[in-house]
Amino acid sequence: EELKSDKPNESVELTGEWNIQFDPKWGAPEQVKTDQLKSWTEFDIPGIKYYSGTVTYRKSFQLNDLEIRNNRLMLDLGFVKEMASVKINGHQMQVIWSSPFRFDITPFVKTGTNELEVEVVNMWVNRLIGDSKLPVEQRLTKTNINKFNGSDAEQYLRVSGLMGPVKLMQFKEVNLK
């Protein structure tokens, strides 16, 4: 019989640089690099601030044999809006739509360098607000919804993206006899 705890024995935040990739067809730059995870609405670049769609966050992290052996490893994404899926070393995991955004990555990690990809998808409202500020011929979306037009449209911007903190949680697995 295996004893499993809800509390990790160790938890480490994945800090440092993240490579964030956007689809430039939706007005954002192709990629940005940042040390700080924050809502897309907090970027000064309009193409990111008003971005709607799928964004991929990439990062590498190191694990040694002791961190892997006899441990269950969970990746906790922290605060995410709206949904996320994870790829570890090329292995696609499920999509999660609500918190906690936790993934059991135990079968997919290895000693040495591990590659993490997090895909986050948000809602369309931010792109609609961004488009309302553009001349009609420059807009990327077409809608008959007028709720997001005008000077008060900014109040409807939705927090979007991976805000974290992203943590790697280690659970000791103990066999009871």
C-alpha positions in Angstrom: 0.0 0.0 0.0 1.3 3.5 -0.9 0.9 6.5 1.5 0.3 9.7 -0.4 0.4 13.2 1.2 -1.3 16.4 0.0 1.6 18.4 1.2 4.9 18.4 -0.7 8.2 17.5 1.1 9.9 20.1 -1.0 8.7 22.9 -3.3 10.9 24.9 -5.6 9.8 27.9 -7.7 11.0 27.9 -11.3 12.5 31.3 -11.7 14.6 33.0 -14.4 13.9 33.7 -18.0 10.8 32.5 -19.8 10.5 32.5 -23.6 6.9 33.5 -24.5 5.6 32.9 -28.0 2.6 34.6 -29.5 0.8 34.2 -32.8 1.8 37.4 -34.7 -1.3 37.1 -36.9 -3.2 38.4 -33.8 -1.2 41.5 -33.4 1.5 40.5 -31.0 5.2 40.2 -31.5 6.3 36.6 -32.3 8.1 36.2 -28.9 9.2 38.1 -25.8 11.6 37.0 -23.1 10.9 37.9 -19.5 12.0 37.0 -15.9 8.6 38.1 -14.6 5.4 36.2 -15.2 2.5 38.7 -15.4 -0.8 39.2 -17.1 -0.6 40.1 -20.7 -2.7 43.1 -19.9 0.2 44.5 -17.9 2.5 44.7 -20.9 3.0 48.1 -22.5 3.0 46.5 -26.0 -0.6 46.8 -27.4 -0.3 43.6 -29.4 0.3 41.7 -26.1 -2.0 43.8 -23.9 -5.0 43.1 -26.1 -3.9 39.6 -27.2 -6.5 36.8 -27.3 -5.6 33.3 -28.3 -3.0 30.7 -27.5 0.4 31.6 -26.0 3.3 29.2 -25.4 5.7 29.7 -22.4 9.0 27.8 -22.6 11.6 27.1 -20.0 14.3 24.6 -19.1 15.0 23.3 -15.6 17.4 20.8 -14.1 16.8 17.8 -12.0 19.2 15.4 -10.4 18.7 11.7 -9.7 18.0 12.2 -6.0 15.2 14.7 -6.8 13.5 12.1 -9.1 14.1 8.7 -7.3 11.2 7.6 -5.1 9.4 10.9 -5.6 6.2 12.0 -7.2 6.8 15.3 -9.0 4.0 17.7 -9.5 4.2 20.9 -11.5 2.0 23.7 -10.1 1.4 26.6 -12.5 -0.1 28.8 -9.8 -2.5 31.5 -11.2 -3.6 31.0 -14.8 -6.3 32.6 -16.9 -8.1 30.9 -18.7 -6.9 27.4 -19.4 -3.5 25.6 -19.7 -1.9 22.4 -20.9 1.7 21.3 -20.3 4.3 19.5 -22.4 7.3 18.0 -20.6 10.2 16.8 -22.7 7.7 16.5 -25.7 5.0 14.6 -23.8 1.7 16.3 -24.1 -0.5 16.4 -21.0 -4.1 17.1 -20.4 -5.8 20.5 -20.6 -6.9 22.0 -17.3 -9.7 24.6 -17.2 -9.7 25.5 -13.5 -7.4 25.7 -10.5 -5.5 24.0 -9.1 -3.4 23.9 -12.3 -1.3 20.9 -11.2 0.2 18.3 -13.4 1.8 15.0 -12.4 5.0 15.1 -14.4 6.7 12.1 -12.7 6.7 9.8 -15.8 8.1 12.4 -18.1 11.0 14.0 -16.3 14.7 12.8 -16.5 18.0 13.5 -14.8 19.6 16.6 -16.3 17.9 19.2 -18.4 14.1 19.1 -18.8 12.1 21.1 -21.3 8.8 22.6 -20.2 6.2 24.1 -22.5 3.0 25.6 -21.1 0.2 26.6 -23.5 -2.3 29.1 -22.1 -5.5 30.2 -23.9 -7.6 33.2 -22.8 -10.9 34.7 -23.8 -11.7 36.9 -26.9 -12.7 40.0 -24.9 -9.2 41.5 -24.9 -8.8 41.4 -28.7 -12.3 42.9 -29.1 -11.3 45.8 -26.8 -8.0 46.3 -28.7 -9.8 46.2 -32.0 -12.4 48.8 -30.8 -9.5 51.3 -30.6 -8.5 50.7 -34.2 -10.0 52.0 -37.5 -12.4 49.3 -38.9 -10.0 48.3 -41.7 -7.2 47.5 -39.2 -9.3 45.3 -36.9 -8.5 41.6 -36.6 -12.0 40.6 -35.4 -15.5 41.3 -36.7 -18.4 41.5 -34.3 -21.7 43.1 -33.8 -21.1 43.3 -30.0 -20.8 46.9 -29.0 -20.2 46.3 -25.3 -16.4 46.7 -25.7 -16.4 49.9 -27.6 -15.7 53.4 -26.3 -13.6 55.0 -23.7 -14.8 52.7 -20.8 -13.9 49.5 -22.7 -10.6 49.1 -20.7 -12.5 48.2 -17.6 -13.5 45.0 -19.3 -10.0 43.8 -20.0 -9.5 40.3 -18.5 -6.4 39.2 -16.7 -4.8 36.7 -19.0 -1.8 34.3 -19.2 0.5 32.5 -16.8 1.0 34.6 -13.7 2.5 31.8 -11.5 4.3 31.3 -9.3 5.3 28.1 -11.2 6.5 25.5 -8.7 8.0 22.0 -8.8 6.6 20.0 -5.9 8.3 16.9 -4.6 6.3 14.2 -2.7 8.1 11.3 -1.1 6.5 8.0 -1.9 6.6 5.6 1.0 5.6 2.0 0.7 3.9 0.6 3.8 4.3 -3.1 4.5 
